[in-house]
Amino acid sequence: MRASALLRGRAMHPALRACALSLAALVVGACGPADADWRSASSWSLTAVAVARAWERGEVPTRYAGRALKKAADELAKGPLPEAGAPVDELRQALERGDRQAVRQLVTELSAR
């Protein structure tokens, strides 16, 4: 799946919008030694969306998806934009509750960039 396919979506929650805008800014404006940190954050965000979509389609087990989203949230929280981990953790919690509607909504919000 191409990254551009992961970035489609609609309106988003204000906290997620801030995360998305910050991640977009990091991808566009990153330079220097911190460039790898920004690319890593962007990659973890895309990974979270891809894993959640795969879970929603029934392609990966809940346990795997939950662990992958936890890792993504933890890595984002350690990166150049620590608040980017919160929306991914919210996504993980919805997934672990089995709340497909919430996962679908959060994926849409995270993807709307």
KOLDONU-668241 format. One record per residue: residue number from 0; residue in three letters; x, z, y of N, C-alpha, C, O in turn. Coordinates in pm, whole numbers, plus 50000, padded with zeros to 5 digits. Each point is the difference from the previous one (the first is absolute). Example, Ala and Ser with C-alpha at 12.3 -4.5 7.8 and 13.67 -1.06 7.14 Angstrom:
% KOLDONU-668241
<k:0&r:ALA&n.x:51319&n.z:50780&n.y:49431&ca.x:49911&ca.z:50000&ca.y:50119&c.x:50090&c.z:50000&c.y:50120&o.x:50104&o.z:50066&o.y:49998>
<k:1&r:SER&n.x:49861&n.z:49862&n.y:50107&ca.x:50082&ca.z:50006&ca.y:50119&c.x:49923&c.z:50073&c.y:50109&o.x:50051&o.z:50017&o.y:50111>
This chain:
% KOLDONU-668241
<k:0&r:MET&n.x:50084&n.z:50000&n.y:49882&ca.x:49916&ca.z:50000&ca.y:50118&c.x:50089&c.z:50000&c.y:50124&o.x:50094&o.z:50078&o.y:50010>
<k:1&r:ARG&n.x:49875&n.z:49836&n.y:50083&ca.x:50078&ca.z:49991&ca.y:50123&c.x:49966&c.z:50115&c.y:50094&o.x:49887&o.z:50049&o.y:50002>
<k:2&r:ALA&n.x:50212&n.z:49992&n.y:50074&ca.x:49981&ca.z:50111&ca.y:50094&c.x:49890&c.z:49968&c.y:50100&o.x:49924&o.z:50089&o.y:50039>
<k:3&r:SER&n.x:50066&n.z:49785&n.y:50005&ca.x:49898&ca.z:49965&ca.y:50098&c.x:49860&c.z:50024&c.y:49946&o.x:49908&o.z:50030&o.y:50076>
<k:4&r:ALA&n.x:50073&n.z:49955&n.y:49793&ca.x:49870&ca.z:50026&ca.y:49940&c.x:49966&c.z:50148&c.y:50005&o.x:49882&o.z:50036&o.y:50001>
<k:5&r:LEU&n.x:50217&n.z:50050&n.y:50002&ca.x:49977&ca.z:50144&ca.y:50005&c.x:49964&c.z:50048&c.y:50140&o.x:49950&o.z:50112&o.y:50016>
<k:6&r:LEU&n.x:50074&n.z:49807&n.y:50083&ca.x:49984&ca.z:50045&ca.y:50138&c.x:49865&c.z:49963&c.y:50061&o.x:49978&o.z:50024&o.y:50119>
<k:7&r:ARG&n.x:49931&n.z:49920&n.y:49802&ca.x:49868&ca.z:49965&ca.y:50054&c.x:49909&c.z:50121&c.y:50000&o.x:50014&o.z:50086&o.y:49913>
<k:8&r:GLY&n.x:49894&n.z:49923&n.y:50181&ca.x:49907&ca.z:50111&ca.y:50003&c.x:49920&c.z:50003&c.y:50129&o.x:50004&o.z:49905&o.y:50078>
<k:9&r:ARG&n.x:49922&n.z:50204&n.y:49944&ca.x:49913&ca.z:50013&ca.y:50117&c.x:50037&c.z:50124&c.y:50079&o.x:50115&o.z:50045&o.y:49997>
<k:10&r:ALA&n.x:49785&n.z:50012&n.y:50074&ca.x:50021&ca.z:50118&ca.y:50085&c.x:50054&c.z:50117&c.y:49918&o.x:49975&o.z:50010&o.y:49880>
<k:11&r:MET&n.x:50099&n.z:50077&n.y:50187&ca.x:50058&ca.z:50112&ca.y:49928&c.x:49985&c.z:50131&c.y:50074&o.x:49976&o.z:50003&o.y:50121>
<k:12&r:HIS&n.x:50038&n.z:50103&n.y:49806&ca.x:49998&ca.z:50137&ca.y:50051&c.x:50112&c.z:50014&c.y:50104&o.x:50107&o.z:49942&o.y:49981>
<k:13&r:PRO&n.x:49872&n.z:50133&n.y:50129&ca.x:50103&ca.z:50011&ca.y:50104&c.x:50137&c.z:50044&c.y:49949&o.x:50102&o.z:49946&o.y:50045>
<k:14&r:ALA&n.x:49904&n.z:50149&n.y:49864&ca.x:50130&ca.z:50044&ca.y:49948&c.x:50068&c.z:49888&c.y:49922&o.x:50121&o.z:49982&o.y:50009>
<k:15&r:LEU&n.x:49799&n.z:49944&n.y:49915&ca.x:50056&ca.z:49889&ca.y:49924&c.x:50041&c.z:49886&c.y:50094&o.x:50098&o.z:49931&o.y:49976>
<k:16&r:ARG&n.x:49825&n.z:50051&n.y:50132&ca.x:50035&ca.z:49897&ca.y:50097&c.x:50136&c.z:50031&c.y:50062&o.x:50084&o.z:49912&o.y:50016>
<k:17&r:ALA&n.x:49937&n.z:50216&n.y:50018&ca.x:50130&ca.z:50039&ca.y:50057&c.x:50112&c.z:49974&c.y:49901&o.x:50108&o.z:49954&o.y:50038>
<k:18&r:CYS&n.x:49866&n.z:50077&n.y:49837&ca.x:50101&ca.z:49976&ca.y:49895&c.x:50029&c.z:49850&c.y:49989&o.x:50116&o.z:49959&o.y:49995>
<k:19&r:ALA&n.x:49779&n.z:49961&n.y:50000&ca.x:50017&ca.z:49856&ca.y:49986&c.x:50073&c.z:49941&c.y:50120&o.x:50089&o.z:49917&o.y:49984>
<k:20&r:LEU&n.x:49873&n.z:50125&n.y:50135&ca.x:50067&ca.z:49949&ca.y:50120&c.x:50147&c.z:50041&c.y:50003&o.x:50087&o.z:49921&o.y:50038>
<k:21&r:SER&n.x:49939&n.z:50202&n.y:49921&ca.x:50138&ca.z:50047&ca.y:49998&c.x:50082&c.z:49922&c.y:49898&o.x:50115&o.z:49964&o.y:50026>
<k:22&r:LEU&n.x:49825&n.z:50010&n.y:49857&ca.x:50072&ca.z:49924&ca.y:49899&c.x:50022&c.z:49856&c.y:50046&o.x:50106&o.z:49943&o.y:49974>
<k:23&r:ALA&n.x:49796&n.z:50000&n.y:50092&ca.x:50017&ca.z:49864&ca.y:50052&c.x:50113&c.z:49997&c.y:50104&o.x:50081&o.z:49908&o.y:50003>
<k:24&r:ALA&n.x:49921&n.z:50194&n.y:50083&ca.x:50105&ca.z:50006&ca.y:50101&c.x:50137&c.z:50014&c.y:49935&o.x:50098&o.z:49941&o.y:50046>
<k:25&r:LEU&n.x:49908&n.z:50136&n.y:49849&ca.x:50130&ca.z:50018&ca.y:49935&c.x:50049&c.z:49872&c.y:49935&o.x:50119&o.z:49971&o.y:50002>
<k:26&r:VAL&n.x:49790&n.z:49952&n.y:49942&ca.x:50040&ca.z:49874&ca.y:49938&c.x:50046&c.z:49900&c.y:50106&o.x:50100&o.z:49930&o.y:49981>
<k:27&r:VAL&n.x:49828&n.z:50063&n.y:50130&ca.x:50034&ca.z:49905&ca.y:50106&c.x:50121&c.z:50043&c.y:50080&o.x:50086&o.z:49917&o.y:50031>
<k:28&r:GLY&n.x:49922&n.z:50210&n.y:50002&ca.x:50104&ca.z:50044&ca.y:50093&c.x:50120&c.z:50069&c.y:49937&o.x:50086&o.z:50050&o.y:50072>
<k:29&r:ALA&n.x:49919&n.z:49954&n.y:49799&ca.x:50111&ca.z:50071&ca.y:49935&c.x:50132&c.z:49925&c.y:50017&o.x:50005&o.z:49877&o.y:49989>
<k:30&r:CYS&n.x:50100&n.z:50198&n.y:50036&ca.x:50132&ca.z:49941&ca.y:50008&c.x:50105&c.z:50110&c.y:49982&o.x:49968&o.z:50118&o.y:50009>
<k:31&r:GLY&n.x:50153&n.z:49842&n.y:49966&ca.x:50109&ca.z:50096&ca.y:49985&c.x:50000&c.z:50070&c.y:49866&o.x:49936&o.z:49953&o.y:49906>
<k:32&r:PRO&n.x:50137&n.z:50160&n.y:50084&ca.x:50015&ca.z:50070&ca.y:49873&c.x:49868&c.z:50052&c.y:49941&o.x:49988&o.z:50013&o.y:49879>
<k:33&r:ALA&n.x:49916&n.z:50015&n.y:50206&ca.x:49872&ca.z:50053&ca.y:49952&c.x:49910&c.z:49891&c.y:49944&o.x:49891&o.z:50030&o.y:49950>
<k:34&r:ASP&n.x:50151&n.z:49845&n.y:50057&ca.x:49920&ca.z:49888&ca.y:49952&c.x:49958&c.z:50019&c.y:49854&o.x:49885&o.z:49971&o.y:49965>
<k:35&r:ALA&n.x:50204&n.z:50076&n.y:49951&ca.x:49967&ca.z:50022&ca.y:49859&c.x:49891&c.z:50106&c.y:49985&o.x:49915&o.z:49988&o.y:49911>
<k:36&r:ASP&n.x:50086&n.z:50115&n.y:50173&ca.x:49897&ca.z:50103&ca.y:49994&c.x:49862&c.z:49943&c.y:50033&o.x:49901&o.z:50034&o.y:49936>
<k:37&r:TRP&n.x:50094&n.z:49880&n.y:50163&ca.x:49874&ca.z:49937&ca.y:50040&c.x:49950&c.z:49906&c.y:49892&o.x:49881&o.z:49997&o.y:49970>
<k:38&r:ARG&n.x:50210&n.z:49925&n.y:49972&ca.x:49959&ca.z:49910&ca.y:49892&c.x:49950&c.z:50079&c.y:49881&o.x:49903&o.z:49961&o.y:49935>
<k:39&r:SER&n.x:50162&n.z:50151&n.y:50036&ca.x:49957&ca.z:50085&ca.y:49890&c.x:49859&c.z:50055&c.y:50025&o.x:49917&o.z:50000&o.y:49910>
<k:40&r:ALA&n.x:50056&n.z:50046&n.y:50211&ca.x:49867&ca.z:50052&ca.y:50035&c.x:49895&c.z:49891&c.y:49984&o.x:49892&o.z:50025&o.y:49947>
<k:41&r:SER&n.x:50138&n.z:49856&n.y:50100&ca.x:49907&ca.z:49889&ca.y:49987&c.x:49974&c.z:49968&c.y:49853&o.x:49887&o.z:49976&o.y:49959>
<k:42&r:SER&n.x:50219&n.z:50025&n.y:49963&ca.x:49988&ca.z:49971&ca.y:49857&c.x:49915&c.z:50106&c.y:49929&o.x:49916&o.z:49966&o.y:49917>
<k:43&r:TRP&n.x:50106&n.z:50161&n.y:50115&ca.x:49921&ca.z:50106&ca.y:49938&c.x:49852&c.z:49988&c.y:50038&o.x:49913&o.z:50026&o.y:49917>
<k:44&r:SER&n.x:50059&n.z:49935&n.y:50206&ca.x:49860&ca.z:49982&ca.y:50043&c.x:49934&c.z:49888&c.y:49921&o.x:49887&o.z:50015&o.y:49953>
<k:45&r:LEU&n.x:50182&n.z:49874&n.y:50034&ca.x:49946&ca.z:49887&ca.y:49924&c.x:49984&c.z:50037&c.y:49852&o.x:49904&o.z:49958&o.y:49936>
<k:46&r:THR&n.x:50189&n.z:50119&n.y:50012&ca.x:49991&ca.z:50045&ca.y:49861&c.x:49876&c.z:50085&c.y:49979&o.x:49928&o.z:49983&o.y:49901>
<k:47&r:ALA&n.x:50046&n.z:50108&n.y:50192&ca.x:49882&ca.z:50087&ca.y:49988&c.x:49872&c.z:49918&c.y:49996&o.x:49912&o.z:50027&o.y:49918>
<k:48&r:VAL&n.x:50077&n.z:49875&n.y:50168&ca.x:49880&ca.z:49916&ca.y:50003&c.x:49988&c.z:49920&c.y:49870&o.x:49891&o.z:49992&o.y:49943>
<k:49&r:ALA&n.x:50219&n.z:49951&n.y:50010&ca.x:49997&ca.z:49921&ca.y:49877&c.x:49960&c.z:50085&c.y:49879&o.x:49921&o.z:49957&o.y:49917>
<k:50&r:VAL&n.x:50133&n.z:50163&n.y:50073&ca.x:49968&ca.z:50090&ca.y:49889&c.x:49853&c.z:50039&c.y:50004&o.x:49932&o.z:49998&o.y:49898>
<k:51&r:ALA&n.x:50019&n.z:50037&n.y:50220&ca.x:49859&ca.z:50041&ca.y:50012&c.x:49907&c.z:49884&c.y:49965&o.x:49898&o.z:50021&o.y:49934>
<k:52&r:ARG&n.x:50135&n.z:49859&n.y:50108&ca.x:49918&ca.z:49884&ca.y:49965&c.x:50002&c.z:49975&c.y:49849&o.x:49897&o.z:49968&o.y:49940>
<k:53&r:ALA&n.x:50219&n.z:50045&n.y:50000&ca.x:50011&ca.z:49982&ca.y:49854&c.x:49916&c.z:50105&c.y:49927&o.x:49933&o.z:49969&o.y:49902>
<k:54&r:TRP&n.x:50070&n.z:50155&n.y:50146&ca.x:49920&ca.z:50107&ca.y:49939&c.x:49851&c.z:49969&c.y:50015&o.x:49923&o.z:50017&o.y:49905>
<k:55&r:GLU&n.x:50038&n.z:49938&n.y:50212&ca.x:49860&ca.z:49969&ca.y:50025&c.x:49949&c.z:49891&c.y:49905&o.x:49885&o.z:50002&o.y:49959>
<k:56&r:ARG&n.x:50202&n.z:49903&n.y:50007&ca.x:49965&ca.z:49891&ca.y:49907&c.x:50013&c.z:50044&c.y:49854&o.x:49968&o.z:49922&o.y:49909>
<k:57&r:GLY&n.x:50077&n.z:50201&n.y:50068&ca.x:50014&ca.z:50049&ca.y:49863&c.x:50125&c.z:49951&c.y:49930&o.x:50008&o.z:50004&o.y:49877>
<k:58&r:GLU&n.x:50091&n.z:49951&n.y:50198&ca.x:50122&ca.z:49944&ca.y:49943&c.x:50109&c.z:50103&c.y:49973&o.x:50093&o.z:49973&o.y:49924>
<k:59&r:VAL&n.x:49897&n.z:50144&n.y:50136&ca.x:50097&ca.z:50107&ca.y:49976&c.x:49924&c.z:50132&c.y:49980&o.x:49894&o.z:50020&o.y:50060>
<k:60&r:PRO&n.x:50161&n.z:50068&n.y:49857&ca.x:49933&ca.z:50130&ca.y:49978&c.x:50007&c.z:50091&c.y:50122&o.x:50089&o.z:49987&o.y:50084>
<k:61&r:THR&n.x:49817&n.z:50102&n.y:49923&ca.x:49992&ca.z:50094&ca.y:50113&c.x:50127&c.z:50083&c.y:50011&o.x:50051&o.z:50022&o.y:50110>
<k:62&r:ARG&n.x:50000&n.z:50023&n.y:49779&ca.x:50120&ca.z:50084&ca.y:50004&c.x:50119&c.z:49926&c.y:50062&o.x:50070&o.z:50054&o.y:50085>
<k:63&r:TYR&n.x:49951&n.z:49821&n.y:49873&ca.x:50108&ca.z:49919&ca.y:50056&c.x:49978&c.z:49977&c.y:50150&o.x:50091&o.z:50019&o.y:50081>
<k:64&r:ALA&n.x:49788&n.z:49941&n.y:49955&ca.x:49970&ca.z:49971&ca.y:50140&c.x:50019&c.z:50124&c.y:50086&o.x:50055&o.z:49992&o.y:50110>
<k:65&r:GLY&n.x:49900&n.z:50123&n.y:49841&ca.x:50015&ca.z:50124&ca.y:50076&c.x:50146&c.z:50035&c.y:50023&o.x:50039&o.z:50041&o.y:50110>
<k:66&r:ARG&n.x:50041&n.z:49943&n.y:49785&ca.x:50144&ca.z:50028&ca.y:50015&c.x:50067&c.z:49903&c.y:50096&o.x:50083&o.z:50040&o.y:50082>
<k:67&r:ALA&n.x:49882&n.z:49834&n.y:49909&ca.x:50059&ca.z:49900&ca.y:50089&c.x:49962&c.z:50028&c.y:50145&o.x:50083&o.z:49988&o.y:50090>
<k:68&r:LEU&n.x:49791&n.z:50048&n.y:49934&ca.x:49957&ca.z:50030&ca.y:50137&c.x:50064&c.z:50129&c.y:50051&o.x:50031&o.z:50010&o.y:50119>
<k:69&r:LYS&n.x:49988&n.z:50086&n.y:49793&ca.x:50069&ca.z:50124&ca.y:50042&c.x:50142&c.z:49968&c.y:50043&o.x:50047&o.z:50049&o.y:50103>
<k:70&r:LYS&n.x:50022&n.z:49869&n.y:49818&ca.x:50138&ca.z:49961&ca.y:50033&c.x:50002&c.z:49925&c.y:50133&o.x:50085&o.z:50026&o.y:50085>
<k:71&r:ALA&n.x:49821&n.z:49880&n.y:49933&ca.x:49995&ca.z:49924&ca.y:50125&c.x:49975&c.z:50093&c.y:50119&o.x:50066&o.z:49987&o.y:50103>
<k:72&r:ALA&n.x:49840&n.z:50105&n.y:49884&ca.x:49969&ca.z:50093&ca.y:50110&c.x:50122&c.z:50088&c.y:50032&o.x:50032&o.z:50023&o.y:50116>
<k:73&r:ASP&n.x:50035&n.z:50025&n.y:49778&ca.x:50118&ca.z:50084&ca.y:50021&c.x:50112&c.z:49924&c.y:50069&o.x:50063&o.z:50051&o.y:50093>
<k:74&r:GLU&n.x:49961&n.z:49827&n.y:49863&ca.x:50106&ca.z:49919&ca.y:50061&c.x:49967&c.z:49964&c.y:50144&o.x:50088&o.z:50002&o.y:50087>
<k:75&r:LEU&n.x:49787&n.z:49965&n.y:49940&ca.x:49960&ca.z:49971&ca.y:50138&c.x:50016&c.z:50123&c.y:50089&o.x:50042&o.z:49988&o.y:50115>
<k:76&r:ALA&n.x:49924&n.z:50129&n.y:49831&ca.x:50012&ca.z:50124&ca.y:50078&c.x:50145&c.z:50032&c.y:50033&o.x:50026&o.z:50069&o.y:50099>
<k:77&r:LYS&n.x:50069&n.z:49883&n.y:49821&ca.x:50142&ca.z:50024&ca.y:50025&c.x:50063&c.z:49892&c.y:50088&o.x:50114&o.z:50013&o.y:50045>
<k:78&r:GLY&n.x:49812&n.z:49881&n.y:49981&ca.x:50054&ca.z:49886&ca.y:50071&c.x:49994&c.z:50012&c.y:50151&o.x:49978&o.z:50109&o.y:50053>
<k:79&r:PRO&n.x:50041&n.z:49779&n.y:50015&ca.x:50005&ca.z:49999&ca.y:50146&c.x:49866&c.z:50028&c.y:50067&o.x:49994&o.z:50026&o.y:50120>
<k:80&r:LEU&n.x:49898&n.z:49969&n.y:49803&ca.x:49867&ca.z:50025&ca.y:50053&c.x:49927&c.z:50095&c.y:49905&o.x:49915&o.z:49958&o.y:49923>
<k:81&r:PRO&n.x:50119&n.z:50172&n.y:50082&ca.x:49949&ca.z:50096&ca.y:49901&c.x:49848&c.z:50005&c.y:49988&o.x:49947&o.z:50024&o.y:49892>
<k:82&r:GLU&n.x:49983&n.z:49952&n.y:50218&ca.x:49853&ca.z:50006&ca.y:49994&c.x:49940&c.z:49886&c.y:49918&o.x:49880&o.z:50003&o.y:49970>
<k:83&r:ALA&n.x:50198&n.z:49898&n.y:49994&ca.x:49951&ca.z:49888&ca.y:49919&c.x:49968&c.z:50045&c.y:49858&o.x:49928&o.z:49930&o.y:49929>
<k:84&r:GLY&n.x:50123&n.z:50182&n.y:50028&ca.x:49972&ca.z:50050&ca.y:49866&c.x:49860&c.z:50056&c.y:49983&o.x:49945&o.z:49998&o.y:49890>
<k:85&r:ALA&n.x:49996&n.z:50052&n.y:50217&ca.x:49868&ca.z:50066&ca.y:49991&c.x:49890&c.z:49906&c.y:49951&o.x:49925&o.z:50039&o.y:49910>
<k:86&r:PRO&n.x:50061&n.z:49841&n.y:50145&ca.x:49893&ca.z:49912&ca.y:49951&c.x:50019&c.z:49961&c.y:49853&o.x:49903&o.z:49984&o.y:49927>
<k:87&r:VAL&n.x:50220&n.z:50002&n.y:50030&ca.x:50027&ca.z:49966&ca.y:49861&c.x:49966&c.z:50119&c.y:49910&o.x:49950&o.z:49981&o.y:49889>
<k:88&r:ASP&n.x:50076&n.z:50139&n.y:50158&ca.x:49963&ca.z:50119&ca.y:49923&c.x:49849&c.z:50013&c.y:49992&o.x:49946&o.z:50040&o.y:49897>
<k:89&r:GLU&n.x:49986&n.z:49926&n.y:50210&ca.x:49852&ca.z:50001&ca.y:49999&c.x:49949&c.z:49899&c.y:49898&o.x:49903&o.z:50028&o.y:49928>
<k:90&r:LEU&n.x:50160&n.z:49858&n.y:50064&ca.x:49966&ca.z:49897&ca.y:49902&c.x:50022&c.z:50055&c.y:49858&o.x:49916&o.z:49980&o.y:49912>
<k:91&r:ARG&n.x:50196&n.z:50087&n.y:50066&ca.x:50029&ca.z:50060&ca.y:49868&c.x:49892&c.z:50100&c.y:49961&o.x:49955&o.z:50001&o.y:49885>
<k:92&r:GLN&n.x:50004&n.z:50083&n.y:50208&ca.x:49899&ca.z:50101&ca.y:49970&c.x:49867&c.z:49935&c.y:49961&o.x:49935&o.z:50045&o.y:49906>
<k:93&r:ALA&n.x:50026&n.z:49851&n.y:50166&ca.x:49875&ca.z:49930&ca.y:49967&c.x:50010&c.z:49937&c.y:49861&o.x:49905&o.z:50005&o.y:49922>
<k:94&r:LEU&n.x:50209&n.z:49936&n.y:50048&ca.x:50023&ca.z:49939&ca.y:49870&c.x:49991&c.z:50104&c.y:49889&o.x:49934&o.z:49976&o.y:49898>
<k:95&r:GLU&n.x:50130&n.z:50138&n.y:50121&ca.x:49999&ca.z:50104&ca.y:49897&c.x:49862&c.z:50062&c.y:49981&o.x:49970&o.z:50053&o.y:49893>
<k:96&r:ARG&n.x:49944&n.z:49940&n.y:50210&ca.x:49861&ca.z:50045&ca.y:49986&c.x:49916&c.z:49895&c.y:49928&o.x:49888&o.z:50027&o.y:49957>
<k:97&r:GLY&n.x:50169&n.z:49851&n.y:50031&ca.x:49925&ca.z:49891&ca.y:49939&c.x:49901&c.z:49937&c.y:50096&o.x:49906&o.z:49932&o.y:49958>
<k:98&r:ASP&n.x:50113&n.z:50089&n.y:50170&ca.x:49910&ca.z:49952&ca.y:50104&c.x:50037&c.z:49857&c.y:50040&o.x:50073&o.z:49977&o.y:50096>
<k:99&r:ARG&n.x:49874&n.z:49927&n.y:49828&ca.x:50034&ca.z:49858&ca.y:50024&c.x:49956&c.z:49952&c.y:50138&o.x:50069&o.z:49919&o.y:50062>
<k:100&r:GLN&n.x:49817&n.z:50130&n.y:49985&ca.x:49953&ca.z:49960&ca.y:50132&c.x:50098&c.z:50044&c.y:50109&o.x:50033&o.z:49923&o.y:50089>
<k:101&r:ALA&n.x:50013&n.z:50202&n.y:49902&ca.x:50096&ca.z:50051&ca.y:50099&c.x:50132&c.z:49924&c.y:49989&o.x:50061&o.z:49967&o.y:50102>
<k:102&r:VAL&n.x:49983&n.z:50005&n.y:49776&ca.x:50124&ca.z:49923&ca.y:49981&c.x:49985&c.z:49863&c.y:50063&o.x:50089&o.z:49954&o.y:50072>
<k:103&r:ARG&n.x:49800&n.z:49980&n.y:49902&ca.x:49975&ca.z:49867&ca.y:50056&c.x:50005&c.z:50004&c.y:50153&o.x:50060&o.z:49914&o.y:50063>
<k:104&r:GLN&n.x:49876&n.z:50187&n.y:49996&ca.x:49997&ca.z:50014&ca.y:50146&c.x:50140&c.z:50026&c.y:50055&o.x:50040&o.z:49938&o.y:50098>
<k:105&r:LEU&n.x:50033&n.z:50152&n.y:49840&ca.x:50134&ca.z:50034&ca.y:50047&c.x:50096&c.z:49881&c.y:49985&o.x:50083&o.z:49977&o.y:50088>
<k:106&r:VAL&n.x:49905&n.z:49949&n.y:49804&ca.x:50083&ca.z:49881&ca.y:49982&c.x:49970&c.z:49898&c.y:50110&o.x:50091&o.z:49939&o.y:50057>
<k:107&r:THR&n.x:49782&n.z:50045&n.y:49972&ca.x:49962&ca.z:49908&ca.y:50108&c.x:50061&c.z:50045&c.y:50133&o.x:50051&o.z:49917&o.y:50076>
<k:108&r:GLU&n.x:49943&n.z:50211&n.y:49951&ca.x:50054&ca.z:50053&ca.y:50125&c.x:50153&c.z:49986&c.y:50006&o.x:50056&o.z:49963&o.y:50103>
<k:109&r:LEU&n.x:50009&n.z:50067&n.y:49786&ca.x:50146&ca.z:49988&ca.y:49997&c.x:50047&c.z:49855&c.y:50009&o.x:50108&o.z:49971&o.y:50051>
<k:110&r:SER&n.x:49809&n.z:49939&n.y:49899&ca.x:50038&ca.z:49858&ca.y:49997&c.x:49972&c.z:49927&c.y:50130&o.x:50055&o.z:49893&o.y:50024>
<k:111&r:ALA&n.x:49861&n.z:50164&n.y:50060&ca.x:49959&ca.z:49932&ca.y:50124&c.x:50110&c.z:50008&c.y:50105&o.x:50001&o.z:50089&o.y:50085>
<k:112&r:ARG&n.x:50090&n.z:49818&n.y:49908&ca.x:50111&ca.z:49998&ca.y:50095&c.x:50015&c.z:49861&c.y:50055&o.x:50088&o.z:49975&o.y:50082>
